[in-house]
């Protein structure tokens, strides 16, 4: 469980400033942002608006994946490290500890809204109606032996019809993100583990053998049916255009932006639409975040103003420009709390 610590004080800001070697007159004069490919289009839209409407330079953003962004962000406090990292899942305990070890003690978490993870394909192909169990059986490295019993075998399924007789005889070929991606983490937890737990004897392992349970539910097959396509979700979209029988895994915003070419698979009876994700009917939804290095606020020009722009209703509200990009806005009360926390810099502290 995460708790909030005390507000960053002026004194600690001065200490942080003194520790930032190289900042001063010759320091960096733009905000450096890294992280999630899913959050990238939202951060880019805010950065563009920020650059147009303020006196500050447009932030520079790199799409490195959530894990890659955290690695760079937590490397230290100096001028060569990012100010903000985007994430399509919450910071991990190991990342938090790495930050602290490297002197990145105060980090403010900002939940920006929600997103759906979609399995999308070409409009030229049949629209699949999947369950979480179908997804697990299609993409897990090891699956229950089709002949029965409480044992597993290397995944033998080559078509969706073999997984579920109601599905078409399309080859199982899925382009997806690598292990460094927050989308991959969330997909494994929401879709694969969700489907894995539909199998009674595997679900029971969660209480008796957590290590084996995780190995069975989280390991993605490596025989060519699942193809790691890097951190560039636009590249996955291009691959689906070239291969109409394949599916791709990415955030809802990319489906929303390419609705003329792609269609999302149903999951659990619900289509991946803005409304279904917003009200919880679509089961593969997750929160999105960015993390601020508090020691850089007041040192790197424009950070306070960038955070204010991102957390304004004109950006992340129900009628904001990020909703037009596919962001699912958080409820009003949640947005107000997130904006308040970001405004006063409430760093996260891990507590029991």
N, C-alpha and C positions, 0 to 999 in steps of 0.2 A: 504494500500500500504506500502511496506517496503522500507526503505532507508538505505544506508550504512553510518556508522559513521566513524570518523577518525581512522587512524591506531593505533593499540595498541602501546603505547610508552614504552621506557625502564623504565621510571619512574613508570608508572602504573604497569609494570611487577614486580618491586621491592615491590610496595605496596601489590600487590596480593600475592607475595611470603611470605611477613611478615604475611599476614592474614591466610595463610594455616597452621593451627596448625598441627603439627605432620609430616610435610614433611621433611626436613633435612636428616640427615644420616640414621635415622631409618624409613624413609618414604617408600612409595610404589615404587618399581623399575620396574613396568610393567604398560602398558596402560590398563585401564578398560573401556570396551565398553558395552553398553546395547542397547535395542531397537528392532526395526522391525524384524519380522521373514522373511520378504521378502528381506530385505537388508542383513540379516545374512550371506547367502552363499557368497555374494560378499565381505563383510567385512572379513569373515573367509579366503577367498582366498588371500586377501591382507595381512592379518595378518600372514598367513603361509609363503608367499613370503618374507615378512618383517623379520620374525624370521630367515629365512634361509640365507638371504643376508646381514644382518647388525649385529652389535655387541649387539643389544638390545634384550631383551626377547620378545617372541611372545605374543602379546596382548591377554588378556582374554575377551571373548565375551559371553554375555548372551542374549538369544532370549526372550525378555520380552513383545514384542509388542510395537508399537510406543507410545501409551498412557502410558504404564507402564514404558517405558524407559524415557519419558519426566518427569514423576513423580520423578523418582530416580535422574535424571540429575539435575532437578531444586530444589532439596532438600537443596542445599548449596554448598559451595566451598571447604569444608575440605577433608581430605584424604579418608574419607569413601564414598565419592560420585563419580560417574563415570566421566571420562574425556571427553567421546564422547557418543552421543546417535544417533542411526540410526533411520530413519523415512521414512515410505512409504507414507507420506503426509506432507505438510508443518506445521510447528509449529503453534499451535492455539494461539489466543490472550490471552486466559485464562492461557495457559502454559507460555507464554512469561511474563505475569504479575506475575505469581507465581515465576518464576526464579528471577525476579528483587526484589520481596519482600524478597527473601531468600539470596540476595546478589550476585546472578549470573547475573551480569550486562552486561558483554561483551561475546557474543556468536557469533561465525562465522558459517554461513550457507554455506554448500557445496552441490550443486546439482550434483549428480554423474551420472545421466543418466535417462533413462526412462524404464518403465515396463508396461506390459499389465496385466489386471485382467482377468482371464479366468474362465469359467464354464466348467470344464472338467469331463469326465466320462470314464468308461471302454471301451476299444476297442471292447468288446463283445456286447455292447449296440449300438442302433442307434445313429448316430451323429446328434445332434439337430441343427436346423437353427432357431435362435431366433431373436426377435426384443427386443428393450429396453422395449416396452410396455408389451411383453410377460413376461419378467423378473419381471416387477413391479406387474403384475396381479398374478403371481405365488407366489411371496414372501412377498407382503405387508400384514400388519396386517388387514387393512380395505381396501376394493376396491369398486368401483362404483357398485351399485345394478344392477345385470344383467337384471333386469326387466325394467330398465330405470329410468330416472329422475336424479336430481342433489342431490343424497344422497348416502351414503355408507353403506355397511354391513360387518360383519366379513367375512374374506376370505373364500368362500365356495368351492374353487377349490381343487380337490384332485389329478387330473392327468393333464399332459401337454396338452392333447387333449381337455380338458374342457376349457383351457385358449385360445387355438388356434386350430381350427379343422384340420389344416394342420400338427400338431405335433402328435407324437405317443402317445398311451394311457399308458404312463409310469407314475408311481406314482411320485408326486412331493416330492422329498426327497433330500435336499441339505445340505451338510456339509460345514459350513463356519466359519469364524473367529468371536471372541467375540467383544463387543463394545470397548474394549481397543485397538483394532487393527487398524492400519492405512489403511490396506486393506479393512476392514469393512467400515471405513469412506469414502474411495474413491469409493467403490462399491455402497454404498447408494447414493452418490452424482452423480456418472456418470451413473450408470445403472438404479437404481430405480427412482431417481428424473427425469432422462432423459425420462424414460417411462411414469412416472406420468404426465409429461407435454404434453404428446400426447393426453391427455383427456382435451378438451377445457375448461370445467367449472372449473376443478381443476387448470389448468394453470392460469386462471384468478384470482384465490385466491392469487397468488404470489404478486399481486398488492394491493388487498383489505384486505387480512387477512393472513399475512405471517406466523403467528403462526399455524393456521389451515393447511395452505399449507405444512409446514414442517412436521406437525404431520401425514398428509396423505401420504406424499411422502417418509418419512424417516423411519417410524416405520415398523420393520420386524415382521412377524407373529411368534407367540409363541405357536402354537398348535401342534408342532412336525414335521411340514414340513421343517422347517429350524432348523438345529441342530448345536449348537455351539460346535466346535471341538477344542477349545483352540488355543494357539499361535503356535503350532507345525504343520507346513504345511506338513511335512513328515507323520504325523499321519493321516491327511486327505487322502493322497495318499494311505496309507494302508487300510483305510476304503473303498475307492472306489474299491480296488482290491477284497475286501470281499463282496461288494454289487454292482454288475454290473449295476443295474438300478438307482443308486444314482448319483448325481453330487457333485462336490466340487468346492469351490471358493478359489483361491490362485493366486500368482504371476506367470507370464509366465515362469520364470526360472524353477519352479518345473514341469511344463508340459514339458519343453524342456529336462529336465533330466530324465523324465519318459515316453518319447514318445513311447517306446516299449509296454507300458501297458495302456496308457491313450490317449484320443483324446479330443481336445478342441471343444466346441460348436461354430458355427458361430454366430456372433452378427452383425446385420445390414448388412448382406450379405458378411461379411469379416471373414475369418478364423484367429485365433490368432497365427500368424506366426511372425517371427523376422522382415521380410520385411514389412508386413502390419502394425505392430506397429510402426516401424521406420518412415514410410511415412505418418502416420496418418489415414490410411484407416480403421484400426480396432478401433472402437469407445471407447473401455474401456481401455484407456492408461493414465498413470499418471507419474509425475516426482518422483524421489527418492532422498533422502537427507541423510547427516549426519551433526550433530551439534557439534561444538567444544567448550569446556569451555576454553576460552582464558586465564584465570587466571592459568590454569594448564600447559600451554605451557611454556617450559623453567624450569619447576619444576619437572614434571613427565618425566623421561628419554624417549627419542625417539619420542615424539609427533610430532615434526616438520618433522622428517624423515618419520613417518607413513603417515602423510598428503601428503608429497611429493610423496611417493610411490603410494598412492591411486589416486592422480591426475596426474600421469604420463601417457603418451600415451601407454606405454607398459602394463598398467593396464586397464584404462577405454577408450582407443582409439578404433577405428573401428577394428583393428587387435589385440587388447589387450586380455589378458587372461580372463578378466571379460566378454567379449563378448562371449567367449566359454562357460561361465557359464549361459548365457541367458540375461545379461544386454544389453539394447538397448542404444548404445552410443549417447550422445547429439551431435548436430552439432558442427563442428570444432570451430566456433567463440564462441559458448556458453561454450565449454570446456575450451578454452583459458581464457575466462573471469573468470570462476569459479576457475581455477587453480591460476590465479593471485590474486583473492580475498583471497583464502585460504593461499597463500604464504605470504601475508602481514598481515593476520588476520584483516579482515574488519568486525567488529561486526554489527549485525543488530540493527536498531533502528526503532521502530514503529512511523510512521508519517502520517499525513493527506495529 
